[in-house]
Amino acid sequence: MACIGVLDSGIGGLSVLREIHRLLPDYPTIYFADQKHLPYGPRHPDEIHNFVRAICEFLFDEGARVIVIACHTASAASLLRLRDAYPQIPFVGMEPAIKPAAERTRTQTIGVLMTQTTAEGALYRRVLARYAANVRVITQVAPELVIMAERGTQHTPEGRAILRRYLEPMLAAGVDHIALACTHFPFLSEALQSIVGDDVTLIDPSPAIAQQVRRIWPADVVPSDLPHRYFTSGDAQHFQMSIEKLLGYSMRVLNVSSVALDS
């Protein structure tokens, strides 16, 4: 029953899942949304890691042979520790798309929208040191945008005012590329683009993640013929409605209260 496991704190990872389905349509996936503990951003990295590790154990039991940490915050808190704990499992994590932004910028100034844990993590510092030596990076920690994406309030007057508060300092600094360093943020792209204009490019890392999954899938493992499966630690009906709205199809969602996320 080999499949691809994908996890996030909520709907954000669906942006990654969408690209995996597009690139690997014959590979079954299992998605876990830890909506009980949404948002991850303000939480301590150790607490996030405990949640993520418990979810991974659940995904292993369900047949996951590759795990995608489809959350920048969870990747910053947990990816390196997971690779140490489970050396036999290929993990794919999210990192801010500094490299493509730095390679493409014409103004030598790029922006990054992210959560607090991602901004403070060793993974982000490593990416900056590796790819951003010759560019100016304008970082905006934007915790409100996760809940905005979950609720779909980006087009309301209040939502647009919040977006402008984060984007206008970047525009004033002259950024021409903005890395969306949270998997929730691509679902805000239309509203974001309407504010920054056509001269600024938003970079979604999801397509690159799907390509990485294809590269690291174990060559000796045949994907099963199981259907895609969806689980949440929160409200299953609400999450099912989110899937229908964001991915365009109906899918049953199961609530998993038995995963010991709070231990």
ABEGO torsion letter per residue (X at the ends): XBBBBBBBABAAAAAAAAAAAAABAABBBBBBBBAAAOBAAABBAAAAAAAAAAAAAAAAAAGBABBBBBBAAAAAAAAAAAAAABAABBBBBBBBBAAAAAAABAAGBBBBBBBAAAAABAAAAAAAAAAAAABBBBBBBBAAAAAAAAAGAAABAAAAAAAAAAAAAAAAAGBABBBBABAAAAAAAAAAAAAAEAABBBBBAAAAAAAAAAAABBAABBBBABBBBBBBABBAAAAAAAAAAAAGBBBBBBBBAABBAAX
